């Protein structure tokens, strides 16, 4: 699930345990290695940029996230990365980055058309000529939300050694106008009550994504259905998009 809403340190400290390094992180790390200046929008605790710096990346690395508690975790691990509190509504850059990424399905938290448009305009402005924007969304045809049920509980260990149980539950009938409402629940044995948050994710199809990208002047150059760069099919779990900065209204390469 998307985890850019951890509002306190106790939950933010669980982020890396709930989201261990995986094939998607390897995919993005390969891209970061090739880029001199990288902006990670919705960076969370900064696992991606921290790993890049750990292995010797000497370029500019910047992580942007609206959750202060998440950035506390990031700064503790790698103070030599630029960690910026906020989002693209209040932070803007002009042709400063070779690569902009949104990982962890962060793009799906852009629920309205205007949120998507605003983000993509900011991304294009931040990219240098020929720079790439790479992100992923869950393939709506794969219907991942049908597996978000209360019986699928994950358990992680908190800093004090106690277990924390986490589960998700879809609200309503599932997908409605390409959006899914759900709850995310955290429960610990010594907590007075579970902590529950409501969330909404958007599941755009490729046509919708391509329209927004073309409008912003971002041209799709590659698209994959999984982290091994397999083709996008009806059963593929992801829609992984690689787009380059082009001219507004220049269209989409398919």
Rosetta blueprint (number, residue, H / E / L):
1 X L
2 X L
3 X L
4 X L
5 X L
6 X L
7 X L
8 X L
9 X H
10 X H
11 X H
12 X H
13 X L
14 X L
15 X H
16 X H
17 X H
18 X H
19 X L
20 X L
21 X L
22 X L
23 X H
24 X H
25 X H
26 X H
27 X H
28 X H
29 X H
30 X H
31 X H
32 X H
33 X H
34 X H
35 X L
36 X L
37 X E
38 X E
39 X E
40 X E
41 X E
42 X L
43 X L
44 X L
45 X L
46 X L
47 X H
48 X H
49 X H
50 X H
51 X H
52 X H
53 X H
54 X H
55 X L
56 X L
57 X L
58 X L
59 X L
60 X E
61 X E
62 X E
63 X E
64 X E
65 X E
66 X L
67 X L
68 X H
69 X H
70 X H
71 X H
72 X H
73 X H
74 X H
75 X H
76 X H
77 X H
78 X L
79 X L
80 X L
81 X L
82 X E
83 X E
84 X E
85 X E
86 X L
87 X L
88 X L
89 X L
90 X L
91 X L
92 X L
93 X L
94 X L
95 X L
96 X L
97 X E
98 X E
99 X E
100 X E
101 X E
102 X E
103 X L
104 X L
105 X L
106 X H
107 X H
108 X H
109 X H
110 X L
111 X L
112 X L
113 X H
114 X H
115 X H
116 X H
117 X H
118 X H
119 X H
120 X H
121 X H
122 X H
123 X H
124 X H
125 X H
126 X H
127 X E
128 X E
129 X E
130 X E
131 X E
132 X E
133 X E
134 X E
135 X E
136 X E
137 X E
138 X E
139 X L
140 X H
141 X H
142 X H
143 X L
144 X H
145 X H
146 X H
147 X H
148 X L
149 X L
150 X L
151 X L
152 X L
153 X L
154 X E
155 X E
156 X E
157 X E
158 X L
159 X L
160 X L
161 X L
162 X L
163 X E
164 X E
165 X E
166 X E
167 X E
168 X E
169 X E
170 X E
171 X E
172 X E
173 X E
174 X E
175 X E
176 X E
177 X L
178 X L
179 X E
180 X E
181 X E
182 X E
183 X E
184 X E
185 X E
186 X E
187 X E
188 X E
189 X L
190 X L
191 X L
192 X L
193 X L
194 X L
195 X E
196 X E
197 X E
198 X E
199 X E
200 X E
201 X E
202 X E
203 X L
204 X L
205 X L
206 X H
207 X H
208 X H
209 X H
210 X H
211 X H
212 X H
213 X H
214 X H
215 X H
216 X H
217 X L
218 X E
219 X E
220 X E
221 X E
222 X E
223 X E
224 X E
225 X L
226 X L
227 X L
228 X L
229 X L
230 X L
231 X L
232 X L
233 X L
234 X L
235 X L
236 X L
237 X L
238 X E
239 X E
240 X E
241 X E
242 X E
243 X E
244 X E
245 X E
246 X L
247 X L
248 X L
249 X L
250 X L
251 X L
252 X L
253 X L
254 X L
